Structures are given as C-alpha cells and as structure tokens.
Amino acid sequence: AGAARGRRAAKERRSAGEEVEGGSMALRRQVRLRKEFLYRKANEAKDAEVAEKKRKIRAAMEAGRPIPTELRQDAVALERDMALDGAGGSGAGARYAEGVVAPLDDEYADLGQTPPHVCVTTSREPSSRLKQFAKEIKVTIPNSAAVNRGNHKLSELLQAARRHGFTDVVVLSETRGEPDGMVVCHLPLGPTAYFTLSNAVLRHDIPEAGPLSQQAPHLVVHNMESRVGKRAATILRALFPPPKAESRRGGALVHLR
C-alpha cells in the first residue's frame, strides 16, 4: 500500500510539473509572438513614412512644382526607389499611408482561411436572462461554445481560451438583468472591442419563433464605410465562418446614423 501511494504521489508530481512547464512554454511563446508583432509593426511604420515622402515627391513632379525643401536631400534615392516600385507604389507602406490597414498590421489578414472557434461567456453571477441570452448568441454564431465563467478572472479565461485554440472570446454583461454590453476579443494579440447593446430582444420573447438554422449566414454590411465602421464590421464578421453557396441563412450589420 505504501509503495502504491508513493507511485501515485510521484505521478501527481510529474503531472503538476508538466502543467507548470506547459504553462510557462505557452507564456514564453506569447511573449515571443508579441515581440515579433511589435517589431514588424515598427518596420511597417517606417515604410509608411517613406511611402508618404514618395507620394509628396510624385505629386510635386506631376504638378511641375519644386520638390519640398525637407525632401531634397533624399529625393535622388527616393526617385530611384519610385522607379523600382512602378507607377502605383502599391506596397504595404503605401496602403498604410493611404489610410488602408496594411496586412502586417491587420490581425484579420487571414480572415476566411481558417474557421473561427468562438468562446461565449458572461460576467460573473449572471442572471437567468443573461444566461439565456448567452445561449442564443452561442446558437447564432456557428462553431461557438458557451462556457460557464464561474469565479475566474478575465485574464485566466483568456489564457485558457488560447490553450484550447479559440480564435475569439465574447463576454456578455448586463445591468439589472438586461443584457447591455458585449466585449469581443480576438486571440492571440487582439484587438478588443466593446459594443453597447440596447433593447435586446430574445428569441423567447418573440411569439411563435421558429428554430434557428445552424448554417453559416451570408452577412450584409451596410453604411459602415468609415475607418472605424470597417474595423467594427471586420471584428464582427470574423466571428462567423465563410458561408456555403447553398446557405439560406442571412444576417446584416447596419449602421443607421
């Protein structure tokens, strides 16, 4: 009996050590990915600055005006680069300078290549109505899972979501029993967006509401042409997998103002 207890204790110590080692490896990987992302982002900002200088030189040459004084020292090298770039100058830096999110700075550059896996949860001690709302959000978003948060901190929840391969985490909140907030966090490096919910209507509040299809919906985005609108639409679209051509389910993201 003593030998069996010793073997069990040794096995438990090994499993605990493996969990600690796995957690530290995941943390180191997260730190490395963040450093790489910030390094590439800094280089992209430099490319955007160079692209802006090229744009000013090109505009001056086309209008027949003198090159701006602050650019004359670098004009020869920039003109040589412009000749190599071609007429359009369509690199990532040029797209960034024009107000378009460049692929390196776009966390959703691979949107549609891999299906999303969404974790849906609530604030602590949710009411029965918020629990029901979370279930309906889970049904609305294909390939999602409703998770009981319990007393876990948000940081602990995000770490667990990363370990289990979730691409997004949706946290629903309430005020006096009415759902009024939704946080969408894209993993592993963000972004995180907060959406205010007003006059939320549950399917159970609608008389004779039929069953909800589990197909991936065709999403229609309307009147979200600003930079913030496009960003918000991308964050929400990333929750849904690409629909099949024969899908008969639809959804809309509409900005009414």
N, C-alpha and C positions, 0 to 999 in steps of 0.2 A: 504493500500500500504506500509506503514511504517513497519507494522508487517511482511509483506511478505519479504521485503528487509532484515529485521532483521533475519528472519529464513534462508534466503539464505546465509547471511554473516556467521551465526553460522555454517551452513552446510559446507561452504567453509573452515572455520577454522578447523572444525573436520577432513575434508578430508586432509587438509595440515598437521595437526598433525599426522594423521595416516601414511601419506607418510614419514614424518620425522622419526616416530617411526619404520616403516618397514625398512627404510634405515639403521638406527642405529642397529637394530637387525641383519640385513644381515652383517653389518660390524663386529659386535661382533662375529658372527658365523664364519666369515672368519678368524679373528684373532685366535679364538679357534682352528679351524682346522689346521692352520699353526703351532701353538704351539705344538699341538699333533703330527703333522707330524715330526717336528724337534726333539721332544723328542724321538719318536720311531726310528728315523734315527740315533740319537746319540747312543741309545742302540744297534742298529744293527752294528754300527762301533766297539763297544766293543766286540760284538760276533765275528766279523770278525777277530779282533786281537787275541782272544782266539783260533779261528779255525786255524789261521796261526801258533800259538805255537804248537797246536796238530799235525799239519802237519809236523813240524820240528822234533818233538819227534818221530812220527811214522816213518819218513824217517831214523832217526838215529838208531832206534831199528831194522828196516828191514835190514839196511846195516851193523849192528853189530858195529857201532861206538858209542863212548861215547856221552851222551846227552850234548848239548851245555851248557856252564857254566851259561849263563844268564837264563836258563830254569830249572836248577836243583832244585831250591827252590820250584818251583810249579809243578815239574814233577809228584809227587805222586798224587796230586789232579787231574792233567790233565789226567794221565793214568786211574784213576777211571772214569772220565767223558768219556774218549775214550771207555772204556768197556761198558758204558751205551749207548753211541752213536751207537755202532756197528762198523763194519769194514769200512763202507763207509764214515761216518761222513758227511751225506748229508744234514745238517741243512742249514738254511738261511745264517749263517755266513760263512760256508764252501763254499757255492756257491759264496758269495761275494768275498771271498779270492781268488777263482779260476778265478776271472775276469768276472763272470756272474752277471748281475744285479739281486739282490735279490728282492722278491716280495714286501717287505715293502718299498724299495727304487725305485720301478718301478711304475710310475704313470699310466702305461698301463697294470697293472696286471689283470684288469677285462676286457681286450680287447675282444670284441666279445660277451660279456654277455648282454650288452645294446646297442641299435643302436645309433650311433653318431648323433648329431644335430649341423651342421656347419654354422657359420655366415661368409659370404663372403662380404668384403667391400674393399674400395680403399683408397688411400691417399687423402688429401684434393685437391679440384678443379681438378678432373681427366679429362683427355681428352676424346673425344668420343671413341678413340680406346681402352683406358684403361677401359672405361665403358663396351664396347662390350666384352673385354677380361674377365671382371668380370662376365658377364652374361654367357659366355661359361664355366668358372670354376664352376659356380653355376649349370649348366646343367651337367657337368662332374661328380660332386660329388652328389650322391643321398642324399636326405633328408637334403639339404642345403638351405639357404635363402640368397638372395642378399640384403644388407642393404645400403641405402644411408647414408654415414657418415656425410655429411654436414660440420659444423664447430666444431663438437665435438672432444674433446681431446681423445687420445687413452685410458687413464685411465677411462674416463667416458664411453667409448664404452665397455670396458671390464666389468665394473660394471653392465651395462645394459644387457650384454650377460649372465652374471652369474644369474641375476634375472630372465631372460627368459628361463633358462635351456639349453643354448648352451654348448656343450662339447668342441668345438674348435672355434677359430676365425682365419680367413685367411685375411690378409691385403696385397693388391697388390699395388705396386708402379711402377713408370715409370721415364724415363729420355727422354726429348724431344719427348714425345708422344709414346715412345716404352716401353712396359712392360719389366722391368728388375729386379724385386725383388718380393719376396713373403715371408711374415712372417707368421708362423704357431704357434699359442699359444694355448696350451692345458689348459682347465679350470678344476678345480679352482686353482690349485697350479703349473701349468706349466707341462712340460718345454716349452720354446720358442725357435724356430729355424728360422734362416734366410737363404733362398735359393736364389741364383742368377739365373736369367733367361737370356738366350742368344738365339737370333734368334727366338723369339716367333712367331709361325705361327697360325693365327686364322682360324677357320673353313671357314669363309667367304673369306679367301684368297685362299682356295682350290677349284678349279672349280668342279662343279657337286658333291659337298659333300652332302651325304645323311643325313637324320635325325639321331640324336644320341639317342641310346637306353637309357631308364631310369632304366634299371636293374642294380643291384649291380654287379660290374665286378669281375671276377676271376683275382687276382693280381699275377704276376710272379716277384719274386725278384731274380736278377742275379748279381753275382760278388760284393756283399755287405756283405762280411764275417767279416770285421774288426769290432771292438767295435763301432767305430763311424758310420760305414756303417749300422750296425744292428740298432743302435739308430735312424739314419735318416730314415731307412726303416720303423721302427715301428711308428715314428711320422707321416709319410705319409699314412701308412696302416690304422691308426686309424681314418682317415677321411672318410673311406668307410665302409659301413655296411657289415656284412658277406653275401656272395652271396648264392643264392639258387643253388641246384644241376643242375637245368634245365636252368640256366642262360647261354646265348650265347654271353655274352659280356666279353671282356678280357682287361687287362692292364698290363703294365710292368714297373718295377723300375730297371733300368740297370745302373751300374757303368762301364764306358768304359775305365777307366785308370787302 
